[in-house]
Amino acid sequence: MDVKDTRSFPLWFGVLGPPLAWAAHLLFSDGIFELGCSPGFVHPDIYGLSLKFWQLVETGLLEAVIVVAGLLSWGALRRLRRMQDGTALGRATGMAIAGVASAFLYGFLLLFGFLPALFLHSCGSSL
C-alpha cells in the first residue's frame, strides 16, 4: 500500500462491511423465520432443510464477512504503520483502526445471532 492507495478497498470494507453485515443479518434472520412460520407456508423448512440450519448458515456467512473485514483492516494498519507520516496516511491509519474496531464490535454483536437458533424453538406461540 502506497500513499496514493490510502483510499483502498480494505479500508472502506473494514469500516463499512461489519455494520452492513450486521444489518443484513437482522433482515435475513427475521425474514427466514417470517417465511417459514407464516400461516400459508406448508412446510416448516426451506429446500428440505430446517429454519435453524438456514439461520446458522446465514449467521456464519455474515460473521465470516466481518472477520474478513477485520483482517483486511488489520493488514492495512500494519502496512500503514511502516510508512512515513503524513496527512493522508493519518486518515488511512484512522480508517484502518476504525475498521478493526468495527469488525470487533459488530463481530461480537453477531455472535449473539447464533443464540436464537440454538436455544429457541421456531414457529412457536409466545402465549
C-alpha positions in Angstrom: 0.0 0.0 0.0 1.5 3.3 -1.0 0.4 6.9 -0.3 -1.9 7.1 -3.3 -3.6 3.8 -2.2 -4.9 5.2 1.1 -8.5 5.2 -0.2 -8.3 1.4 -0.9 -10.8 -1.3 -0.7 -9.5 -2.8 2.6 -10.0 0.5 4.4 -13.5 1.1 3.2 -14.6 -2.5 3.5 -13.2 -2.7 7.0 -15.2 0.4 8.1 -18.5 -0.3 6.2 -18.5 -4.1 5.9 -19.2 -5.1 9.5 -22.2 -2.8 10.1 -23.7 -3.7 6.7 -23.2 -7.4 7.5 -24.9 -7.0 10.9 -27.8 -5.1 9.3 -28.2 -7.8 6.6 -28.2 -10.4 9.4 -31.1 -8.6 11.1 -33.1 -8.5 7.9 -32.3 -12.1 6.7 -32.6 -13.8 10.0 -36.1 -12.3 10.7 -37.1 -13.0 7.1 -36.2 -16.6 7.3 -38.5 -17.2 10.3 -41.2 -14.9 8.9 -41.2 -17.0 5.7 -41.0 -20.3 7.5 -43.5 -19.5 10.2 -46.2 -17.8 8.1 -49.6 -19.5 8.2 -49.7 -20.0 4.4 -46.3 -21.8 4.4 -47.0 -25.5 4.2 -43.6 -26.9 5.2 -41.6 -25.7 8.3 -38.4 -25.9 6.3 -36.8 -24.4 3.2 -35.4 -26.7 0.5 -35.8 -29.6 2.8 -33.5 -28.0 5.5 -34.7 -26.7 8.8 -35.1 -23.0 9.6 -32.4 -23.4 12.3 -29.9 -24.7 9.7 -30.6 -21.7 7.4 -30.3 -19.3 10.3 -27.0 -20.8 11.4 -25.6 -20.7 7.8 -26.7 -17.1 7.3 -25.2 -16.0 10.6 -22.0 -17.9 9.9 -21.5 -16.5 6.5 -22.1 -12.9 7.7 -19.8 -13.5 10.6 -17.1 -14.6 8.1 -17.6 -11.4 6.2 -17.0 -9.4 9.4 -13.9 -11.4 10.2 -12.5 -10.9 6.7 -13.2 -7.1 7.0 -11.3 -7.1 10.3 -8.4 -9.0 8.9 -8.1 -6.7 5.9 -8.2 -3.6 8.2 -5.6 -5.2 10.5 -3.3 -5.9 7.5 -3.8 -2.3 6.2 -3.0 -0.9 9.6 0.2 -2.9 9.8 1.3 -1.8 6.4 0.4 1.9 7.1 2.4 1.9 10.4 5.6 1.1 8.4 5.2 4.2 6.1 6.3 7.8 6.5 4.0 10.1 8.4 1.6 12.4 6.5 -1.9 13.7 6.5 -3.2 11.1 4.0 -1.5 8.3 6.0 -3.0 9.7 9.2 -6.5 9.5 7.7 -5.9 6.0 6.3 -4.5 4.8 9.7 -7.6 6.2 11.4 -9.8 4.3 8.9 -7.8 1.1 9.5 -8.2 1.5 13.3 -11.9 2.2 12.8 -12.2 -0.9 10.6 -10.6 -3.1 13.2 -12.8 -1.7 16.0 -15.9 -2.0 13.8 -15.1 -5.7 13.0 -14.6 -6.4 16.7 -17.8 -4.7 17.8 -20.1 -6.0 15.1 -18.5 -9.4 15.2 -19.2 -9.7 18.9 -22.8 -8.5 18.3 -23.3 -11.0 15.5 -22.2 -13.9 17.8 -25.4 -13.3 19.7 -27.2 -14.2 16.4 -26.3 -17.8 17.0 -28.2 -18.0 20.3 -31.8 -18.0 19.0 -31.2 -20.9 16.7 -29.5 -22.8 19.4 -32.0 -22.2 22.3 -35.3 -21.1 20.9 -38.0 -23.2 19.2 -39.1 -21.9 15.8 -42.7 -21.2 14.9 -43.9 -21.4 18.4 -46.5 -19.3 20.1 -45.5 -16.9 22.8 -48.8 -17.4 24.7 
